[in-house]
Amino acid sequence: MGAYDGQYVNDQLWSFAKSIDNPEFDNDYYRIYNHDYPTHKMAKWGKDNGAWGTYGGAEGNDQLWRLVPRYEAEDQAYHYTCPIDNR
């Protein structure tokens, strides 16, 4: 898994599903599912940078992701929100 500089294919598409079934985490966490492999979720199974990928098995806490801002802009007068389309 990684960046690809070539044709567009559906296995590059992902959907975000809010995690509401795990009382250990609040509702700010998501599972990220692949379009072509709907049981495959993005997972992080270790601390190393390369210890992540997709997993098609049972749901677990290593597949929960929280979206956080990378940083706060100094000039917050511009707030532009648009749908993301990777095509």
C-alpha positions as CSV (number, residue, x, y, z in Angstrom):
1,M,0.0,0.0,0.0
2,G,1.3,3.5,-0.8
3,A,1.2,6.3,-3.3
4,Y,0.8,5.4,-7.0
5,D,1.4,7.7,-9.9
6,G,-0.6,6.0,-12.6
7,Q,-4.1,5.1,-13.6
8,Y,-7.1,5.5,-11.4
9,V,-8.6,2.2,-10.1
10,N,-11.4,1.5,-7.6
11,D,-9.2,-0.2,-5.1
12,Q,-7.8,3.3,-4.4
13,L,-11.2,4.4,-3.1
14,W,-12.0,4.3,0.6
15,S,-15.0,5.0,2.8
16,F,-15.1,6.1,6.4
17,A,-17.5,4.5,8.8
18,K,-18.0,6.1,12.2
19,S,-17.3,3.6,15.0
20,I,-20.3,3.5,17.3
21,D,-20.1,-0.1,18.5
22,N,-17.0,0.2,20.8
23,P,-17.7,1.7,24.2
24,E,-13.9,1.9,24.8
25,F,-13.6,4.7,22.3
26,D,-15.8,7.7,21.7
27,N,-17.6,8.5,18.5
28,D,-14.6,10.4,17.1
29,Y,-13.1,7.2,15.6
30,Y,-13.6,5.7,12.2
31,R,-12.9,2.5,10.3
32,I,-11.6,3.0,6.8
33,Y,-12.9,0.4,4.3
34,N,-11.6,-0.3,0.8
35,H,-14.1,0.0,-2.1
36,D,-13.1,-3.1,-4.0
37,Y,-12.4,-5.2,-0.9
38,P,-15.3,-4.2,1.4
39,T,-14.2,-6.4,4.3
40,H,-10.7,-4.9,4.2
41,K,-10.0,-2.1,6.7
42,M,-6.9,0.1,7.2
43,A,-5.1,-1.1,10.2
44,K,-2.0,-0.2,12.3
45,W,-0.6,-3.2,14.1
46,G,2.6,-1.7,15.5
47,K,4.6,1.4,16.3
48,D,7.0,1.3,13.3
49,N,6.2,3.4,10.3
50,G,5.7,0.3,8.1
51,A,3.5,-1.5,10.6
52,W,0.2,-0.7,8.9
53,G,-1.8,-1.8,5.9
54,T,-5.2,-3.5,5.2
55,Y,-6.8,-6.4,7.1
56,G,-9.8,-8.4,6.0
57,G,-10.5,-10.3,9.2
58,A,-12.5,-9.5,12.3
59,E,-12.8,-5.9,13.5
60,G,-10.4,-4.8,16.2
61,N,-9.2,-1.7,17.9
62,D,-6.1,-1.5,15.7
63,Q,-8.4,-0.5,12.8
64,L,-9.8,2.6,14.5
65,W,-8.7,6.0,13.3
66,R,-9.3,9.4,14.6
67,L,-9.2,12.4,12.2
68,V,-7.2,15.3,13.7
69,P,-6.0,18.5,12.2
70,R,-2.3,18.4,11.1
71,Y,-1.9,21.9,12.4
72,E,-3.8,25.1,13.0
73,A,-3.4,27.9,10.4
74,E,-2.5,31.3,11.7
75,D,-5.0,33.0,9.4
76,Q,-8.3,31.2,9.9
77,A,-10.3,33.7,7.8
78,Y,-10.3,31.2,5.0
79,H,-12.4,28.1,5.6
80,Y,-13.0,26.2,2.3
81,T,-14.6,22.8,2.5
82,C,-15.2,20.7,-0.5
83,P,-15.8,17.0,-1.3
84,I,-12.7,15.0,-1.9
85,D,-12.4,13.1,-5.1
86,N,-9.2,11.3,-5.9
87,R,-9.9,11.2,-9.6
